[in-house]
Amino acid sequence: MTSSDKTPGLGTAVVIGGGLAGLGAAWALRGHAERIVVVERDHYPAEPAFRAGVPQGRHAHLVLEAGHRVLEEMFPGIKQELMDAGALRVTTSEVRWLCSAGWMAEYPAQMAFLSCTRPVLDQLVLERVRADSSIEFLEGTDVVGLLGSAGAVTGVKVRERGPERGEVRDLPAELVVDAAGRSTSVPKWLTELGCRPVPEQRVDAGVAYTSRLFHRPAGVDLGGQAIYLQTKAPEAPRMGVLLPVEGDRWIVSLAGMRGAEPRPGEEGFTEHLAGLRDPLLREVLRDAEPAGEVRGFLPGPGVRRHYERSGPEGLVAVGDAASTFNPVYGQGVTVALFCARELRRTVRRHGGIGHAAARDARRAVAAASKNPWVMSCAEDARFDTTTGAPTGALLKLQHRFLDKVLAGATRDPLVTAAFHEVMSLVEPPSLLFRPSVLSAVLRG
């Protein structure tokens, strides 16, 4: 029997990274591995709190409708737990959305998302995962390398963090899941094992963020519950979003593409707010008292790693370690949950965590992230300062069609509803070509 034909079974699975993607992966493997070890470089806080290992956690996060459906499927009852913790239910029609063509039309929304800060979501998921006796955590521990060869990953090398670092020790495993996020070192470690470089796509719009929490003034009327002032290429490369969160607060994130990045600090936040293409957000915040400091974030390029094309046995990448998106489109958390769902489906189908299951999981993860990646890259390509973006006649046709869709979404509720379903990742982009939707778009 060759290593690639390794029999599925209840061996050891190691998950690199204990963020939302890693916790979802560990939960997905329950019952299909005898031992599941989550290696997390931070120490988790006792209560919901921002932590250094999740730098993007201080900024507005949107778990799309499709993500909430997966979250509830994997963690039954968690939507109610989120609401009990202060998360607010926001229907898509309660988002005042200024797209490139104008304000989205009102429509009777069937979809809704729960809005809260990232620590609240992470803490509730963590509590569920920690309660499972088959999952153990190595907190305050770094993964410093991989075990194995060019053909197969057979575990990881770990070392405790801190002023008195412990010795590097081996942690053998039948399956290694890379959930280390944007900063993952796994591609570098694979080259050290002699593996061929994993094929990558990189698209970089040069986006930068600045965010702040605010206390909600009593009696304020937004005309909805949330605000999204989208960019408009090429003349308006700045965007702003306001979401209601627990504690009677708003979280406000401002962003700009390359050449329009917000300057750091309070002065930069105020300046960027004034430069948005509509004054609504600035007017809403005029009497709002800040509830925290201004925080900046440079997410870096979008990267899609094609492990399904060239990946060693025994390895699966999920979340940002597999596909990193421009965060302005709010896809990252939802796609990470897709990855966990696909991992769970795959190990169930194979009856364990063998190499065949890992190969199928890599293909399933790639398929789940394809549409979000194509959608975000196509929008990034509208900006001349974006590097690595797709080009060509087909892209221009896509842009022209989407422009018609957006124009239709400003006046026809049928088009607005369809567009929201696609952007919420509930339906694929092909929904926009359904005869009823397409005819409404073309009539416009």
Disulfide bonds with the S-S distance in Angstrom:
none
